[in-house]
């Protein structure tokens, strides 16, 4: 069976590059480990690990082109020229990825310097997803049906006047479907489609890529500075690197309640808004509006980016609540890039351990607003809850 190859080093989520840039500046000696979590209990056919390994090996051939470098310099001026030079010389090292298979289960781990390994997560998931459908010989809807589905969705979003971001790289059905979706959104997006988190497709769309940071940013800060300091030092270090740019803060690494206790007036004013990624979106919006009001900040001057398993019905319900209260946009992933007439995959690759400079390896955790999204060992989760006072 043919393998699946990535076509560009920029076929990745933007926040991986923004975090890589920050890691190079602040934590150049830190090491990390990532692990694959098969939440959907998907059954992988015999030989899958070998197929994935071949695709991973081929990633060593990817290079940043001159055109891609010029695109980043133009649309992302907050990325230092020295970083763009680094990225031009960056080469994926397949020896950082360890893949094995026992029966129908695969194990995928990544280990190495954080500034290098940070780029693996999203393309690895995209490869696993595409190879899963291909190796199981599962037939998707045809191109015209996918275009129609995507057009109908963006037409509906245009009718209710909301801002839509495409966030679907990691669990896409395939590169081809992702490309079809972006072509359709570019053609029919109207006022609603404001862009994509995928840097490769953002370049094709002649738009700036969208995104800031991910849970791993705060998870590492807990390993470096302790659970109580993770949010505040994570935000402070982000502002050290980016000033006021890339100002959407992720709230739910250690639950939203803990985050807002530490999201003081300085950060509340400095950051443009926050991102919702778990828990009830209406409750979250109420908390955000209440927080800004308490800080003496007009909520209408701030933005919530919603990004948790969205579809039209969810978006409309959230928009109806938030209208005239706070600005909003919606990051839609799987519902765009893997709505192809087949069950979508449910999987993640998460940071599992970190080794800050001159320290030992230690486990990291994420305490989501939804318990089934927590990651980490039971012992570390219990420790984090005890330190943070979470019951």
N, C-alpha and C positions, 0 to 999 in steps of 0.2 A: 504493500500500500504506500502511496506517496505521502510524504511528510507535509507539514504545514510550516511555511516560512514567513517571517515578518518582512515587510518591504522597506521599513524605515526605522531608524533608531528613535525617531520621534513618535512612533506608534505606541504611545504610553500616556498615562494621565499626567497633566501639567504639574500637579502637586508633588509628583516624584522629582521633577527637576528643581522646583523651588525649594524643596526640602534638601535635595542633594547640594545645591548651592549653599544653603545655610549650614549643613553638616561640614562641608569642606572648610568653611570659615571658623566654626566654633568647636567641632568635635572630630578633627582629622585622624585621631588615633583610636577612636571608639570602634569596637567590634560588636556585631549582632548576629542573631540567628532567627530565621523565619521558618514557619512550618505550615504545611497544607492541611486544611480542615475540611473534610468531606461531609458538610452538614446535611446534604440531601441523601446520604448513603448510596450514592451512585455506583453502579456495578461496571467496572472497567474490564474490557475483554482481554484475553491473553495477548501478550506482546505489546500492550499499551505503553509500558515503561520504556521499552526500546524505541518506539515511535517518538515519544516525548523527548527522549535523550537525543535523538537525531536532530529534532527541531531545535532543541536548546544548543546543540553543537553549532548549528548553522548561524545562530545569533552572533557568534564571534566574527562573522563577516560584515556585520553592520557598521557603518561609519556615518558620522554627521557630514552632510554635503555642504558645499559653500553656500548654496541657495538656502538650505535650512538654517545655517548659521546667520546669514543676513536677515532671514525672517525673524529669528529670535532677537537679534540686535534691534530690529525696528519695532517689533510689537512688545518686547519685554525689556525696556531700558534699565530696569532695576536689577537685571542679571549682569554681574560684572563682566567686562571683556575678558578678564583672566579666566572666569568660569567658562565662557564660551570657547576659549582656547582649549581648556581642559576637556570640555565635551567633544571638541573636534578630534582630540586624541584618545578619547575613551573607547575601550574595547571590552565587550562582554567577555567574562572569563567563565566558561562552562564548568571548570573545576570547582567553582563556588556553589554549584547546584548538585544535590545528591538525590537520585531518583531510584526507587526500587519498587518491586511488585510482589505481593504474596496473594495468589489466587486472584480474586477480583478487586483487591484493594491496592491502591498505590500509596507510596510514601514519598513526599517531596520536601526536602529541607534546603535552606540556603544559609551559608555561613561565610563571614569575612568582614573586612572593614566596612563600616556602615556607609561611608561615602561612595563605595563601589557597589555594594550589594543592594542598595536602596532602589535601583532601577529594575530589579528582577521581578518583583511581585506581580505587577499588572500584566506585562507580556506573558509571563508564565501562566497566569490564569486564562488569558485569552487563548493561548496555545492548548491548554488542557481542555477548554470548552470546545474549541473547533475540532480537535482530534477526537474527542469523545463522540461527537455526532458523526464524524467521518468514519471512525473505526467500527461503530455500531451500525453503519449503513442506514442511518435514519434520514428520511427524505423530508425536506422542508417545503414550505409553500414556494411557488415560483416567484421570479423577480417582480412580475407585474402585480401580483397579489400583495407582496411586501410593500411596494411603492404605494399602492392604493391604501393599505392599512396606515402607513405613515402619513400620507396626505390627509386622510380622514382625521387622524389624531391632531395634526397641527392645525387643520381647519377648525376643529372644535376649540382648541386653545386660543386661536385667534378670535373666535366669537366671544369668548369670555374675557379677552384682553389681558392675559397673563404672560409673564416672561418665562421662557422655557430654555433650559440648558440640556444638552445631550451628554449624559454621564455613563455611557454604556460599554466602555472598553472591556472591562474585566470579565464580564459574563456574556459577551456577545456570542451569537451563534457562529459567526465567522467574519473574516475580514470583508468578504464580498457583501454580506448583509449589512455590516457596519457602513460600508461605502455607499450602498444603495440608500440607506436611511439618511446619511448626510447629504447625498445628492438631492433627495426629495425634500429634506428640510430646507436646504439652500434655495430650492426652486419655489417652494410654496410657504416658506416660513413666515412671510409677512412681517408684522411688528412683533410677533411672539418669539420667534426663534432668535436667541441672542448669541448662540455659539455652543461650542463643545469643549469638554475637558481633554479630549484627545488632541495632542499637539500636531500630529500629522494631518488630521482632518481639519483642524483649525487653519493650518497653513493652506490647505486646498480651498477652504472657504474664504480666504483673505480676511480672517478675523483674528483677534487676539485670543489665545487659549485661556480657559477659565479654571480657577482653582487656587487653593492656598496651601493648607497643610492637612495631614491625616492624623489618625489616632496615634500612630507610632511616634510622632513628634513628642507628645505628652507622655507616652509610655516610657520612652527613653529618659525623659527628664525625671520621671519617678525613680528610675534606676540610679541616675546621677545625683539627684538632690533629695530624694525621699518623696513619699506619696503626698505629704502635706504641701510641699513646695512645687509639685509637678506643674500644676496649671499656671501659677504665677510666674515661675521661672521660664516656662515654655512660652508664655505670652511676651515676657520681657525680652527673651532672646530673639523672638521673631521680630519684635520692633527694633532691636539692635541691628538686625540685618536689613530690614525692609522699611524702616521709618514708618510712614503711614500707608505704604503700598501693600497690596495683597491683604486687605483688612477684613476678611471674614473669619471669625474665630470658631473652631469646632468645640462643642460644649460638653459632649457626653462621654469622654474617656473615663471619668470617675463619677459619673452621674451628673445630671444638669444642676441639681440642687447644690452640690459641692462646688461646681464651677461658678455659679452666680454668687456664692458667698465670697469668692476670690476675685470676681470680675469687678474691680473697684472703679471709682469714677474716672481715674486716669485711663484705664483700658477701655471702659465703656465709651468714653469720648473718642479715644484714638482709633478704635476699630470701627469699621463701617457697619458691622452687623455680626450675626452669628449664623451657624449652620445647624440644622436639625437633622439627626441621623437615626434616632430611635425613640421609642415611646410615643404617647399620644400627641399628635401635632397641634391640636387645639389647646390642650393643657400647656404645651410648650410655648405656644404663641402668647397665651395669657401670662405665663411666667416672665417672658421677655418684655412684654409691654409694661407689666408691673415693675420689673427691675429698672427699666429706663425711666419710668415716671418717678420712682423713688429716688433716682439719681439726679432728678431735675433736668432730664434730657427728653426732648420731644421724640416719642417713638416713631413719628412719621419721618424723622430724619435718618432713621436706621432701617436696615434690611434683614429679613430672615431668608436664608436659602434652605428650602426644604428638599430632602434628598433620600427619604426612606421609602423604598418600594412603592413608588407613586404610579398611579394611573389617572385617567380623566376624572373619575368620580371622587377620588381622594383630593385631587387638585382643586376641583370646584368647591368641595366642602371647606377646604382650608382658605381658599380665596374669598368665599362668602363671609367667613369670619374675620379675616384680616383687612378686608377692604376698608379704607378710610381710617385704619388704626395704625398700620405699619407697612412699610414697603416689603415686597416679597418677590422671590423668583423660585423656580422649581427645577431641580436637577433630576432628569428622568433617565434611568439606565436600562435595565433589562426589558422594560415595557416597550422601548424603542428597538433595541438591538438584538433581542432574542424572543420576539413575538412572531414565531414562524410556523405555528401549528404543531410544535413539539414541546414537551415539558422543559422549562428553563432549568438550568443547573443551579444548585444552591451550594456554594463553596466559598471559602475565603483562604487567603494566605496571610498570616498575621505574624508580627514580631513575637517571638516566644522568650528570648533571652537577650540580655545586653551585657556588655563588658566595657563600661566607661574606662577612660585612660587610667592606668595604674591601679585598677581594682580587679575583683574577681567576677566571674560570670554569675548573673542572678536572673531569676525568672521575672518576667514582666506580666502585667495584667491589664485588662480593660473591663471596667465595670459599667456596662451599658445601662440605659434606662429600661431595656428589655433584658430580663435575666438570661434568656436563651442566646443572647448575643455576647455574654461574658466570655472572655478568654483568659487562660492562665491556669496554673495548677490549683487544686482546691486549697492547698496550704497558703499559697501567695494571695489568692482571692480573699481568704479569711483574714490574713494579715492586713491587707489593704483596707478591708472593711473596718477592722478594729482600729487602725490608725486614723482613718477618716471619720469614724463614728457613724458608719452606715449599718443599719440593722437589717 
